[in-house]
Amino acid sequence: MASNILIISLLSFVLSFIFALGGVGAAVILIPALSWVGVPFNLARPTGLFVNCVSMLGATWSNFREKKLDVKLGLPIIASSIVMAPVGAWAGHFLPTQTLLLSFIVFLFFSGSMMIFFKGSKYADQYREDRPLAGPLCVGTLAGIVSGLLGVGGGGIISPLMLVQGFNPKKVAMVTALSVPFSSFSAFITYAAMGSVSSKILIFAGLAGWFGGYLGTKVMQKKMKPQSVKRLLGGVLILIGIKSLWSMGLTGILQNMGEIKAYLRS
C-alpha cells in the first residue's frame, strides 16, 4: 500500500506540474494514469477531480503571491460557468452525448492546432490588457454548458476562446487556473456524497498535486515566454482530444458517424 501511495503521489505531482505550465488541470490524464497503476476507476475519477481542484488552487495561490492574478477578468467566467453548468447537465438528458463528445474532440484538435501553428499578428507580444465583460461571460457560458453536458473541466474551452480574443497566453493560463477548480470541486462533491473516495489517497495525492501546480505555475511565470505558453496550451488540448478519442473507442466513433449520416439524409 505504501508503494502505491508513493506512485500515486508522484503521478499527481508530475502531471500537475506539467499541466500547470499551461494553466489546465491534470485530471484528464491523471484519471487514466491512476487506473493503469491499479487504482479502481471509481476511486481514480474522484481522486483526479480532487487533484485537479487542489493543483489549480496551488497555481492560483502562486499567481496571487506574484500579484499577477487578474480576478476581475476571471469572475465573469466563473459566475457564468457556475450558472450554466446545471443547464448543460439538464440538456444532456435530451441530447446525444456521444455525438456531442465527438464534436468536442474535433473542437479540441482544431483549437489546439490553431494555438500551435497560427500566428495572429506579426507583433506577437502585443496583447489586449482590458477587462471586458461580454467576451468572458460568453466564454464562461459555453464552458459551463460543455462541462455540464460532457462532465469535463472547462479549461479546454476557456483557453482557446480567451486566446482568440487577443489576451496574453500567460494571463489566459492564470485565469483558466482560477476558473477550473469550481467545476472540478462540484463534480468531486458528487462522488464524495456517493462514498467513492479514499481519504488517505486524497491527502497524499492532493498535497502532491498542490505543490506540483504551485511549482509549475512559478516556472511558467519566470521562465516561459507567452508564445511558449500558447504552444503548450495547444499541446495540452490535443492531448485531451487524443485521450477523449481513445476513451470513445473505434466502435463508438463509427456508430456516431453512422448517426450523423442518417441525420443528414433525413
Secondary structure, DSSP 8 states (H G I E B T S, - for coil): -HHHHHHHHHHHHHHHHHHHTTT--SHHHHHHHHHHTT--HHHHHHHHHHHHHHHHHHHHHHHHHTT---HHHHHHHHHHHHHHHHHHHHHTTTS-HHHHHHHHHHHHHHHHHHHHH----S-TT--B----SHHHHHHHHHHHHHHHHH---SHHHHHHHHHHTTB-HHHHHHHHHHHHHHHHHHHHHHHHHTT---HHHHHHHHHHHHHHHHHHHHHHHHH--HHHHHHHHHHHHHHHHHHHHHHHHHHHHHHHHHHHHHHHH-
